[in-house]
Amino acid sequence: MKKNIGILLLHGFTGSPNSMAWLAKEFEKHSYITSSPRLCGHGTKPTDMLNCTYANWLTDVEMAYTNLQKKCDSIILVGLSMGGALALCLAAKHKVDGVVTMAVPYCIRFRTRLFATLLYRLVKFQYKVNGPDINDKDALKWMNSYNYYPTRASLEVFKVLKKMRVNIKYISSPVMVLHGSKDHVVEPGNADLIYNALQTPTKTKKLYDRSFHILSLDYDKELVLRDILQFIEGITKKLIYEKTELPPS
């Protein structure tokens, strides 16, 4: 029987651990051990992202996973947007006990890729028009995200997603794919693409009608929490069953 269950929470591009703080607090109430690492260049100032690559983000996640392993026998990954893509990359490399993705892009809109690829040398920074994509404006108090970011950093996101697409077929852990049906940043259809690309026999998908992109803080956060807890409970029950030794006949 695995004793300690850890949950590694990974924030999204231009975000910070703040976007995962509410979930982390709730998980801890249920006696789970949480870790919410800050990815390179995030949670400080936008210019700090200029010196960060996708390899740095993968290393950050790997280090956080290794440190959590020292405290826990079982680990669940929970990632928002790019953080979810990083979680899938990690799950393809390590046999984690489960993965929850929230609002993860499988691919990026063509015009976005074109803009970043062709103009990043001319347009140094890209500005967000409407701020964080969240329906519940009261939840903005939890956010600590950038209003602008280096255009070249977008290219690093593309590399993360490419790595995810190449390796997603190697994931054997249970995966739950979550998405807001009103997401304006990552089209909800991406949830179908990720779900269909997964080869693991244990996978589920859920959409939330009242939420935009930041599922971890939006109107449906209580439902998201409930579904994640049920997902983890299902995993732990399976672990208990697998660890139970049959008495001698």
C-alpha positions as a Markdown table, in Angstrom:
| # | Residue | x | y | z |
|---|---|---|---|---|
| 1 | Met | 0.0 | 0.0 | 0.0 |
| 2 | Lys | 1.4 | 3.3 | -1.0 |
| 3 | Lys | 1.4 | 5.6 | 2.1 |
| 4 | Asn | 2.0 | 9.2 | 1.0 |
| 5 | Ile | 0.3 | 10.6 | -2.1 |
| 6 | Gly | 1.9 | 13.7 | -3.7 |
| 7 | Ile | 0.3 | 16.1 | -6.2 |
| 8 | Leu | 2.6 | 18.0 | -8.5 |
| 9 | Leu | 0.8 | 21.1 | -9.7 |
| 10 | Leu | 2.2 | 22.9 | -12.8 |
| 11 | His | 1.1 | 26.3 | -13.8 |
| 12 | Gly | 0.8 | 27.6 | -17.4 |
| 13 | Phe | 2.7 | 29.9 | -19.7 |
| 14 | Thr | 3.0 | 33.5 | -18.3 |
| 15 | Gly | 1.3 | 32.3 | -15.1 |
| 16 | Ser | 2.7 | 31.4 | -11.7 |
| 17 | Pro | 2.0 | 28.9 | -8.9 |
| 18 | Asn | -0.7 | 31.4 | -7.7 |
| 19 | Ser | -3.0 | 30.0 | -10.4 |
| 20 | Met | -2.8 | 26.6 | -8.7 |
| 21 | Ala | -2.8 | 27.8 | -5.1 |
| 22 | Trp | -6.5 | 27.3 | -4.5 |
| 23 | Leu | -6.4 | 23.7 | -5.7 |
| 24 | Ala | -3.2 | 23.0 | -3.7 |
| 25 | Lys | -4.8 | 24.3 | -0.5 |
| 26 | Glu | -7.9 | 22.1 | -1.0 |
| 27 | Phe | -5.7 | 19.1 | -1.8 |
| 28 | Glu | -3.8 | 19.6 | 1.5 |
| 29 | Lys | -7.1 | 19.6 | 3.4 |
| 30 | His | -7.5 | 16.0 | 2.1 |
| 31 | Ser | -4.0 | 15.2 | 3.5 |
| 32 | Tyr | -2.2 | 15.2 | 0.1 |
| 33 | Ile | 1.3 | 16.5 | -0.1 |
| 34 | Thr | 1.6 | 19.2 | -2.8 |
| 35 | Ser | 4.3 | 20.8 | -4.8 |
| 36 | Ser | 3.8 | 23.9 | -7.0 |
| 37 | Pro | 7.1 | 24.8 | -8.7 |
| 38 | Arg | 7.7 | 28.1 | -10.4 |
| 39 | Leu | 8.8 | 27.6 | -13.9 |
| 40 | Cys | 11.9 | 29.5 | -15.2 |
| 41 | Gly | 11.1 | 33.1 | -16.1 |
| 42 | His | 7.7 | 33.1 | -14.5 |
| 43 | Gly | 6.3 | 34.9 | -11.4 |
| 44 | Thr | 8.9 | 37.6 | -11.5 |
| 45 | Lys | 9.0 | 40.0 | -14.5 |
| 46 | Pro | 8.4 | 39.3 | -18.2 |
| 47 | Thr | 11.9 | 40.1 | -19.3 |
| 48 | Asp | 13.2 | 37.1 | -17.2 |
| 49 | Met | 11.6 | 34.8 | -19.8 |
| 50 | Leu | 14.0 | 36.0 | -22.5 |
| 51 | Asn | 16.7 | 33.7 | -21.1 |
| 52 | Cys | 14.5 | 30.7 | -20.6 |
| 53 | Thr | 14.0 | 27.7 | -23.0 |
| 54 | Tyr | 11.6 | 24.8 | -23.0 |
| 55 | Ala | 14.5 | 22.7 | -21.8 |
| 56 | Asn | 14.6 | 24.8 | -18.6 |
| 57 | Trp | 10.9 | 24.2 | -18.0 |
| 58 | Leu | 11.3 | 20.5 | -18.5 |
| 59 | Thr | 14.2 | 20.5 | -16.0 |
| 60 | Asp | 12.1 | 22.5 | -13.5 |
| 61 | Val | 9.4 | 19.9 | -13.7 |
| 62 | Glu | 11.8 | 17.0 | -13.5 |
| 63 | Met | 13.5 | 18.5 | -10.4 |
| 64 | Ala | 10.2 | 19.1 | -8.7 |
| 65 | Tyr | 9.1 | 15.6 | -9.4 |
| 66 | Thr | 12.3 | 14.2 | -8.0 |
| 67 | Asn | 12.0 | 16.2 | -4.9 |
| 68 | Leu | 8.4 | 15.1 | -4.4 |
| 69 | Gln | 9.4 | 11.5 | -4.8 |
| 70 | Lys | 11.6 | 11.9 | -1.7 |
| 71 | Lys | 8.4 | 12.5 | 0.3 |
| 72 | Cys | 5.8 | 10.4 | -1.5 |
| 73 | Asp | 5.4 | 6.9 | -2.7 |
| 74 | Ser | 2.7 | 7.9 | -5.2 |
| 75 | Ile | 2.5 | 11.0 | -7.4 |
| 76 | Ile | -0.3 | 12.6 | -9.4 |
| 77 | Leu | 0.4 | 15.3 | -11.9 |
| 78 | Val | -2.0 | 18.2 | -12.3 |
| 79 | Gly | -1.2 | 20.8 | -15.0 |
| 80 | Leu | -2.8 | 23.8 | -16.4 |
| 81 | Ser | -2.4 | 24.8 | -20.1 |
| 82 | Met | 1.4 | 24.5 | -20.9 |
| 83 | Gly | 1.8 | 23.0 | -17.4 |
| 84 | Gly | -0.5 | 20.2 | -18.5 |
| 85 | Ala | 1.7 | 19.6 | -21.6 |
| 86 | Leu | 4.8 | 19.5 | -19.4 |
| 87 | Ala | 2.9 | 17.0 | -17.2 |
| 88 | Leu | 2.2 | 14.7 | -20.2 |
| 89 | Cys | 5.9 | 15.0 | -21.2 |
| 90 | Leu | 6.9 | 13.9 | -17.7 |
| 91 | Ala | 4.3 | 11.1 | -17.6 |
| 92 | Ala | 5.7 | 9.7 | -20.9 |
| 93 | Lys | 9.1 | 9.4 | -19.2 |
| 94 | His | 8.2 | 8.3 | -15.7 |
| 95 | Lys | 5.5 | 5.9 | -14.5 |
| 96 | Val | 3.5 | 8.3 | -12.5 |
| 97 | Asp | 0.2 | 7.2 | -10.9 |
| 98 | Gly | -2.0 | 9.6 | -12.7 |
| 99 | Val | -2.3 | 12.8 | -14.8 |
| 100 | Val | -4.9 | 15.5 | -14.8 |
| 101 | Thr | -4.7 | 18.1 | -17.7 |
| 102 | Met | -6.6 | 21.3 | -17.7 |
| 103 | Ala | -7.0 | 23.4 | -20.8 |
| 104 | Val | -4.0 | 22.0 | -22.6 |
| 105 | Pro | -3.3 | 22.8 | -26.2 |
| 106 | Tyr | -2.6 | 20.0 | -28.6 |
| 107 | Cys | -1.8 | 22.4 | -31.4 |
| 108 | Ile | -1.6 | 26.2 | -31.7 |
| 109 | Arg | -3.6 | 28.3 | -34.1 |
| 110 | Phe | -1.8 | 28.8 | -37.4 |
| 111 | Arg | -1.9 | 32.6 | -37.3 |
| 112 | Thr | -0.3 | 32.5 | -33.8 |
| 113 | Arg | 2.5 | 30.2 | -34.9 |
| 114 | Leu | 3.1 | 32.3 | -38.0 |
| 115 | Phe | 3.2 | 35.6 | -36.0 |
| 116 | Ala | 5.7 | 34.2 | -33.5 |
| 117 | Thr | 7.9 | 32.4 | -36.1 |
| 118 | Leu | 8.2 | 35.3 | -38.6 |
| 119 | Leu | 8.1 | 38.3 | -36.4 |
| 120 | Tyr | 9.8 | 37.5 | -33.1 |
| 121 | Arg | 12.9 | 39.3 | -34.2 |
| 122 | Leu | 11.0 | 42.4 | -35.0 |
| 123 | Val | 8.3 | 42.3 | -32.3 |
| 124 | Lys | 10.1 | 41.7 | -29.1 |
| 125 | Phe | 7.0 | 41.6 | -26.8 |
| 126 | Gln | 3.5 | 40.4 | -27.3 |
| 127 | Tyr | 0.7 | 42.0 | -25.2 |
| 128 | Lys | -2.5 | 40.4 | -23.9 |
| 129 | Val | -5.5 | 42.3 | -24.9 |
| 130 | Asn | -8.0 | 41.3 | -22.2 |
| 131 | Gly | -5.7 | 39.9 | -19.4 |
| 132 | Pro | -6.2 | 36.4 | -18.0 |
| 133 | Asp | -9.0 | 34.4 | -19.7 |
| 134 | Ile | -11.2 | 33.8 | -16.7 |
| 135 | Asn | -14.9 | 34.1 | -16.4 |
| 136 | Asp | -15.0 | 34.8 | -12.6 |
| 137 | Lys | -13.4 | 38.2 | -12.3 |
| 138 | Asp | -13.3 | 37.9 | -8.5 |
| 139 | Ala | -10.7 | 35.1 | -9.0 |
| 140 | Leu | -8.3 | 37.6 | -10.5 |
| 141 | Lys | -7.0 | 38.3 | -7.0 |
| 142 | Trp | -5.4 | 34.9 | -7.1 |
| 143 | Met | -3.6 | 35.5 | -10.3 |
| 144 | Asn | 0.0 | 36.6 | -10.7 |
| 145 | Ser | 0.4 | 36.5 | -14.5 |
| 146 | Tyr | 2.2 | 38.6 | -17.0 |
| 147 | Asn | 0.2 | 41.1 | -19.2 |
| 148 | Tyr | 2.9 | 40.8 | -21.8 |
| 149 | Tyr | 5.7 | 38.3 | -22.7 |
| 150 | Pro | 8.6 | 37.9 | -25.1 |
| 151 | Thr | 7.4 | 36.9 | -28.5 |
| 152 | Arg | 10.3 | 34.4 | -28.8 |
| 153 | Ala | 9.1 | 32.6 | -25.7 |
| 154 | Ser | 6.1 | 31.5 | -27.7 |
| 155 | Leu | 8.5 | 29.4 | -29.8 |
| 156 | Glu | 9.6 | 27.6 | -26.7 |
| 157 | Val | 6.0 | 26.7 | -26.0 |
| 158 | Phe | 5.7 | 25.3 | -29.5 |
| 159 | Lys | 8.7 | 23.0 | -28.7 |
| 160 | Val | 7.0 | 21.8 | -25.5 |
| 161 | Leu | 3.8 | 20.9 | -27.5 |
| 162 | Lys | 5.8 | 19.2 | -30.2 |
| 163 | Lys | 7.6 | 17.0 | -27.6 |
| 164 | Met | 4.2 | 16.3 | -26.0 |
| 165 | Arg | 2.7 | 15.2 | -29.3 |
| 166 | Val | 5.6 | 12.9 | -30.1 |
| 167 | Asn | 5.7 | 11.2 | -26.7 |
| 168 | Ile | 2.0 | 11.2 | -25.6 |
| 169 | Lys | 1.6 | 7.7 | -27.1 |
| 170 | Tyr | 4.0 | 6.3 | -24.5 |
| 171 | Ile | 1.9 | 7.3 | -21.5 |
| 172 | Ser | 0.4 | 4.3 | -19.7 |
| 173 | Ser | -0.9 | 6.1 | -16.6 |
| 174 | Pro | -4.5 | 7.0 | -16.1 |
| 175 | Val | -5.2 | 10.4 | -17.5 |
| 176 | Met | -8.1 | 12.8 | -17.0 |
| 177 | Val | -8.5 | 15.6 | -19.6 |
| 178 | Leu | -10.4 | 18.7 | -18.4 |
| 179 | His | -11.4 | 21.8 | -20.4 |
| 180 | Gly | -13.6 | 24.8 | -20.2 |
| 181 | Ser | -16.2 | 24.9 | -22.9 |
| 182 | Lys | -15.8 | 28.7 | -23.2 |
| 183 | Asp | -12.0 | 28.7 | -23.3 |
| 184 | His | -10.9 | 31.7 | -25.5 |
| 185 | Val | -7.2 | 30.8 | -25.4 |
| 186 | Val | -7.2 | 27.1 | -26.2 |
| 187 | Glu | -10.1 | 25.9 | -28.3 |
| 188 | Pro | -12.1 | 23.2 | -26.5 |
| 189 | Gly | -11.6 | 20.9 | -29.4 |
| 190 | Asn | -8.0 | 20.4 | -28.2 |
| 191 | Ala | -9.4 | 18.2 | -25.4 |
| 192 | Asp | -10.6 | 15.8 | -28.1 |
| 193 | Leu | -7.3 | 15.8 | -29.8 |
| 194 | Ile | -5.4 | 15.0 | -26.6 |
| 195 | Tyr | -7.9 | 12.4 | -25.6 |
| 196 | Asn | -7.7 | 10.6 | -28.9 |
| 197 | Ala | -3.9 | 10.8 | -29.0 |
| 198 | Leu | -3.6 | 9.1 | -25.6 |
| 199 | Gln | -3.0 | 5.3 | -25.9 |
| 200 | Thr | -3.5 | 4.6 | -22.2 |
| 201 | Pro | -6.5 | 2.3 | -21.6 |
| 202 | Thr | -7.6 | 4.4 | -18.6 |
| 203 | Lys | -8.6 | 7.9 | -19.7 |
| 204 | Thr | -11.6 | 10.3 | -19.2 |
| 205 | Lys | -12.6 | 13.7 | -20.5 |
| 206 | Lys | -14.8 | 16.4 | -19.0 |
| 207 | Leu | -16.0 | 19.8 | -20.1 |
| 208 | Tyr | -17.1 | 22.6 | -17.9 |
| 209 | Asp | -19.8 | 25.0 | -19.1 |
| 210 | Arg | -19.1 | 28.1 | -17.0 |
| 211 | Ser | -15.4 | 28.3 | -17.3 |
| 212 | Phe | -12.9 | 30.0 | -19.6 |
| 213 | His | -9.2 | 29.0 | -19.7 |
| 214 | Ile | -8.1 | 29.2 | -16.1 |
| 215 | Leu | -10.0 | 26.2 | -14.9 |
| 216 | Ser | -8.2 | 26.0 | -11.6 |
| 217 | Leu | -9.8 | 29.3 | -10.4 |
| 218 | Asp | -12.9 | 29.8 | -12.5 |
| 219 | Tyr | -16.6 | 29.3 | -11.7 |
| 220 | Asp | -16.4 | 25.6 | -12.0 |
| 221 | Lys | -13.4 | 25.2 | -9.7 |
| 222 | Glu | -15.4 | 23.3 | -7.1 |
| 223 | Leu | -16.5 | 20.8 | -9.8 |
| 224 | Val | -13.0 | 20.5 | -11.0 |
| 225 | Leu | -11.8 | 19.8 | -7.5 |
| 226 | Arg | -14.5 | 17.2 | -7.0 |
| 227 | Asp | -13.7 | 15.4 | -10.2 |
| 228 | Ile | -9.9 | 15.4 | -9.5 |
| 229 | Leu | -10.5 | 14.1 | -6.0 |
| 230 | Gln | -12.7 | 11.3 | -7.4 |
| 231 | Phe | -10.1 | 10.5 | -10.0 |
| 232 | Ile | -7.4 | 10.3 | -7.4 |
| 233 | Glu | -9.6 | 8.2 | -5.1 |
| 234 | Gly | -10.1 | 5.7 | -8.0 |
| 235 | Ile | -6.4 | 5.5 | -8.4 |
| 236 | Thr | -5.7 | 4.9 | -4.7 |
| 237 | Lys | -8.4 | 2.2 | -4.6 |
| 238 | Lys | -6.6 | 0.4 | -7.5 |
| 239 | Leu | -3.3 | 0.8 | -5.7 |
| 240 | Ile | -4.7 | -0.7 | -2.5 |
| 241 | Tyr | -6.1 | -3.6 | -4.5 |
| 242 | Glu | -2.8 | -4.3 | -6.3 |
| 243 | Lys | -0.8 | -4.2 | -3.0 |
| 244 | Thr | -3.2 | -6.5 | -1.1 |
| 245 | Glu | -1.7 | -9.9 | -0.7 |
| 246 | Leu | -4.1 | -12.8 | -0.9 |
| 247 | Pro | -3.9 | -15.1 | 2.2 |
| 248 | Pro | -2.4 | -18.5 | 1.7 |
| 249 | Ser | -5.0 | -21.2 | 0.9 |
